[in-house]
Amino acid sequence: MGIEDIKKIRLEKLHTLAEKEINSYPAGTDREFSIANIIEQFESLESEKKEIIVAGRVMSIRGQGGIFFVDLFDGSGKLQVVFKKDTDISESTFDLFVDTADMGDFIEVSGTCFVTQRGEKSVQVRSWGMLSKSIQPLPEKWHGLQDIEERYRKRYLDILGNEEVRDIFIKKAKFWKATRNFLEKEGYLEVQTPILETTTGGAEARPFVTHHNDFDMDVYLRISVGELWQKRLMAAGFPKTFEIGRVFRNEGSSPEHLQEFTNLEFYTAYMNFDEGIEFTENLIRHVVEETFDTLSFEIKGEQVDLSGTWKRIDYVDTVKEVTGVDVLTATDEELKNKLIELKVKFDGENRERLTDSLWKYCRKQIVGPVWLTGHPKLVSPLSKEDPENPEKTLRVQLILGGAEMTNGFAELNNPVEQRRRFEEQAELLAKGDEEAMMPDWEFVEMLEHGMPPTFGQSYGERLFATLLGKPIRETELFPLMKPKQE
């Protein structure tokens, strides 16, 4: 039977209920217990023979003749309710259920708790009511939604019919809750910074552009979680801040990249670089164990243990070991020729893009967990230079499964140096590099007033997805989809 035939039959059932003056979409329910509550208190409810009201979605209907077994699901759990003709339920009430109810409907039932001959906790139905009549059928139980685009487009059905998918988002909520709890316990203040910005400071990525009608000017959706704003808060006298929020980058998609995702950024005044790395390591271990109950994972076919010491590797040394090229001394032409030799696709031919492309080739071969340090100044416009090597910076990233999981700096607070680096980025933008960082001259003005030594760090959904072993798109409740063509 086709979908349109099923819809026609269900609309007729809706009409039948209306003829009997039954509202199929009431504003509320008289339910007293969630299904989880009923299961938890089942023995006492059964012994008291107390009549209860339970509500949920009909997930299955089994039986025939004078008895039907119905599974209800309300989000907290699943419970069997039994419609039996020769019990307290009236014949007309029983027949109305048989004639008008379908899988997918939301109903409420009143009755008493009992255990079936097969030992299943159940409710013997005395009466029932419709809460929301479904017109379209649920996906077939054993196969569900198979087409990946259909799964994303109808995520509500994907989650309803697939416990593994449902568990992803329960774990994701734990991930961010554990992050927030850890930071708050350590004395961090949660803040909310602008999503609409006049410059996209804080990262290097192509932004989304929109128009502010009242101010009659173009603005950008942020590409970082308020990096330059949180640093202003350091200058304002807040010693510890964090924000968990959405970030938008108008770039391509991959198993590790999305245009919209959630990130954390935290900033700490007076915390030095090594302290910041240690603090982040403790934070991530806590969050991972709270979320997954383990620190051992299989990532891209390799066993990874997060409980041990995470060693440090140097950016320049690693690229040299893998490719033979010293990115600090090689000419632009040598960098370009090496990328061509390695058959690495690269966008743009300025030195920053060439260096970054060569590093990304090397990064894919690192399982981790390792801390990457010693980034060249050219690719780190917001980071303090390394006092032991002025060509490098005090920047750190956790590498796991061939990808960057975090991004942290001993934050640059020298206004003269920050102005110079912003000028370099402005030149790149002028030459057509769409991923170069937009200068924020008001941020430089803030630095001229003074910002304390600060450590900042970020991580987000890529870390969660990598540990889960899923593409990042799979960990989004409602990933962006092109409108369906009618």
Sequence and secondary structure as in RCSB ss.txt:
>XXXX:A:sequence
MGIEDIKKIRLEKLHTLAEKEINSYPAGTDREFSIANIIEQFESLESEKKEIIVAGRVMSIRGQGGIFFVDLFDG
SGKLQVVFKKDTDISESTFDLFVDTADMGDFIEVSGTCFVTQRGEKSVQVRSWGMLSKSIQPLPEKWHGLQDIEE
RYRKRYLDILGNEEVRDIFIKKAKFWKATRNFLEKEGYLEVQTPILETTTGGAEARPFVTHHNDFDMDVYLRISV
GELWQKRLMAAGFPKTFEIGRVFRNEGSSPEHLQEFTNLEFYTAYMNFDEGIEFTENLIRHVVEETFDTLSFEIK
GEQVDLSGTWKRIDYVDTVKEVTGVDVLTATDEELKNKLIELKVKFDGENRERLTDSLWKYCRKQIVGPVWLTGH
PKLVSPLSKEDPENPEKTLRVQLILGGAEMTNGFAELNNPVEQRRRFEEQAELLAKGDEEAMMPDWEFVEMLEHG
MPPTFGQSYGERLFATLLGKPIRETELFPLMKPKQE
>XXXX:A:secstr
  HHHHHHHHHHHHHHHHHTT  SS S     S HHHHHHTHHHHHHHT EEEEEEEEEEEEEETTEEEEEEE S
S EEEEEEETTSSS HHHHHHHHHH  TT EEEEEEEEEE TT  EEEEEEEEEEEE  SS    TTT   SHHH
HHHTHHHHHHH HHHHHHHHHHHHHHHHHHHHHHHTT EE    SEESS TTS S   EEEETTTTEEEEE SSS
SHHHHHHHHHHT SEEEEEEEEE  S  BTTB SEEEEEEEEEET  HHHHHHHHHHHHHHHHHHHHS SEEEET
TEEEESSS  EEEEHHHHHHHHHS  TTTS HHHHHHHHHHTT   S  SHHHHHHHHHHHHHTT  S EEEE  
BGGG TTB EETTEEEEE EEEEEETTEE EEEEEB   HHHHHHHHHHHHHHHHTT TTS    HHHHHHHHH 
   EEEEEEEHHHHHHHHTS GGGG SS        
